[in-house]
Amino acid sequence: MQYCMQSGEANGPVTPLFSVPKFRQRLLRFDGPGDERRDDERDEVLYVLEGTAVAMVGGERQELEPGTGVFVAHGTPWQISSAEGLKLLSVLIEEPLPATASHAVIASGERGSATAGREFTLLAHPENGSESVTQFRGYIPPGRAPDHFHKYDEVVYVLSGEGAFHVNGESAPLSAGSCIHLPARLIHCLENHGPGEMQVLGVFRPAGSPAEAYYPDGNAAVVAGGC
């Protein structure tokens, strides 16, 4: 399917995923120290999928563990000092807005509510310096959401669970490692086959709330609890 792919089992240091006009999504792996990285044109948001590490980000020592989000503004150096089985999901942001911080390392916070019983926790977003994108972890209960669209452009990585992605009358299976690109206003839905939660990591632009969604008729989707 055009909008969905599986990351595969490649074990190289860099595995390219989606490259689209606004984003470049990839997997990075480290089993020891790495060279200093710095991108003078793109912001980067990282998410620790597996393993642990000590990193230097913007000259500050940071300990990384699964579930940690990292924002790195363009021009800010970062480097893995030591790592054991570290697997990062990286999203490079093309033509970013001016950031309000050089970097941020973020642990998951409290869950917020989205449509169809879904919940999310925010990671990188404007309040911690990431003016261009919002990075979030989403929690999807068993079942199929109503068809809907977003006004933002998004890349999604499935962290756990099994289900299906539905768009344009087609369906693609989802499991850990599945990647999805959701162009703005693409009508779609995700289905979780259960029995437990499906968890996903999303990055979207322009930054905003993961709860913002619209039904095909253009009406705003209802969020449980009024959030």
ZILIN-V688398 format. One record per backbone hydrogen bond with DSSP energy under -0.5 kcal/mol. CO is the residue of the C=O (numbers start at 1). NH is the residue of the N-H. E is the energy in kcal/mol with one decimal. If there is no record, write none. Layout:
BEGIN
co->{CO & CO}
nh->{NH & NH}
e->{E & E}
END
This chain:
BEGIN
co->{1 & 3 & 5 & 13 & 14 & 15 & 18 & 20 & 22 & 23 & 24 & 25 & 26 & 27 & 28 & 30 & 37 & 38 & 39 & 41 & 43 & 44 & 45 & 46 & 47 & 47 & 48 & 50 & 52 & 53 & 54 & 54 & 55 & 55 & 56 & 56 & 57 & 60 & 62 & 64 & 65 & 68 & 69 & 70 & 71 & 72 & 73 & 75 & 77 & 78 & 79 & 79 & 80 & 82 & 84 & 86 & 87 & 87 & 88 & 88 & 89 & 90 & 91 & 92 & 92 & 93 & 93 & 102 & 104 & 106 & 112 & 114 & 114 & 115 & 118 & 119 & 120 & 121 & 122 & 124 & 125 & 125 & 126 & 129 & 129 & 129 & 132 & 134 & 135 & 136 & 136 & 137 & 138 & 139 & 139 & 140 & 143 & 148 & 149 & 150 & 153 & 154 & 155 & 156 & 157 & 157 & 158 & 160 & 162 & 162 & 163 & 164 & 165 & 166 & 167 & 170 & 172 & 174 & 175 & 177 & 178 & 179 & 180 & 180 & 181 & 182 & 183 & 185 & 187 & 188 & 189 & 190 & 191 & 191 & 192 & 198 & 199 & 199 & 200 & 200 & 201 & 202 & 203 & 204 & 205 & 209 & 211 & 213 & 214 & 215 & 219 & 222 & 223 & 224}
nh->{4 & 181 & 179 & 29 & 16 & 27 & 25 & 23 & 94 & 20 & 92 & 17 & 90 & 15 & 88 & 86 & 78 & 40 & 75 & 96 & 93 & 72 & 91 & 70 & 49 & 89 & 67 & 87 & 84 & 64 & 81 & 82 & 57 & 62 & 58 & 79 & 60 & 57 & 55 & 53 & 68 & 48 & 106 & 46 & 104 & 44 & 76 & 77 & 58 & 37 & 56 & 81 & 34 & 54 & 52 & 30 & 49 & 50 & 28 & 90 & 47 & 26 & 45 & 24 & 94 & 43 & 96 & 73 & 71 & 69 & 120 & 117 & 224 & 118 & 114 & 139 & 112 & 137 & 109 & 135 & 128 & 130 & 129 & 100 & 101 & 131 & 207 & 204 & 123 & 138 & 202 & 121 & 200 & 119 & 141 & 198 & 192 & 188 & 214 & 185 & 205 & 182 & 203 & 180 & 159 & 201 & 177 & 199 & 193 & 194 & 174 & 191 & 172 & 189 & 170 & 167 & 165 & 163 & 178 & 7 & 158 & 5 & 156 & 182 & 183 & 154 & 186 & 187 & 168 & 148 & 166 & 145 & 164 & 193 & 143 & 140 & 159 & 160 & 138 & 202 & 157 & 136 & 155 & 134 & 153 & 212 & 213 & 221 & 149 & 218 & 215 & 116 & 226 & 227}
e->{-1.2 & -2.4 & -3.7 & -2.0 & -0.5 & -2.3 & -3.5 & -0.5 & -1.9 & -2.4 & -2.6 & -2.7 & -2.9 & -2.5 & -3.2 & -2.0 & -2.6 & -0.5 & -2.6 & -0.6 & -2.9 & -3.0 & -2.3 & -2.5 & -0.8 & -2.7 & -2.5 & -2.3 & -2.4 & -3.0 & -2.4 & -1.6 & -0.6 & -3.2 & -0.5 & -2.2 & -1.5 & -2.8 & -3.3 & -1.8 & -1.9 & -2.4 & -3.4 & -2.9 & -2.1 & -2.5 & -1.9 & -0.5 & -2.8 & -3.3 & -2.9 & -0.7 & -2.8 & -2.5 & -1.5 & -2.3 & -2.7 & -1.5 & -2.6 & -0.6 & -1.3 & -2.6 & -2.3 & -1.6 & -0.6 & -1.1 & -0.5 & -2.4 & -3.2 & -3.2 & -2.0 & -0.6 & -1.0 & -2.2 & -3.2 & -3.0 & -3.4 & -2.5 & -0.5 & -3.6 & -2.2 & -1.6 & -1.7 & -1.3 & -0.6 & -1.5 & -0.5 & -2.3 & -2.9 & -0.5 & -2.7 & -2.2 & -2.2 & -2.1 & -0.5 & -2.8 & -2.9 & -2.6 & -2.5 & -3.3 & -2.4 & -3.2 & -2.1 & -2.5 & -0.6 & -2.8 & -2.7 & -1.8 & -2.4 & -0.6 & -2.6 & -3.1 & -2.1 & -1.6 & -2.4 & -2.4 & -2.7 & -2.2 & -2.5 & -2.1 & -2.8 & -2.5 & -2.9 & -0.5 & -0.6 & -2.1 & -1.9 & -0.6 & -0.5 & -2.2 & -2.8 & -1.7 & -2.2 & -0.6 & -2.8 & -3.4 & -2.6 & -1.7 & -3.0 & -0.5 & -2.1 & -2.7 & -2.3 & -2.1 & -3.0 & -1.7 & -0.6 & -2.7 & -2.6 & -2.9 & -3.0 & -0.5 & -1.9 & -0.8}
END
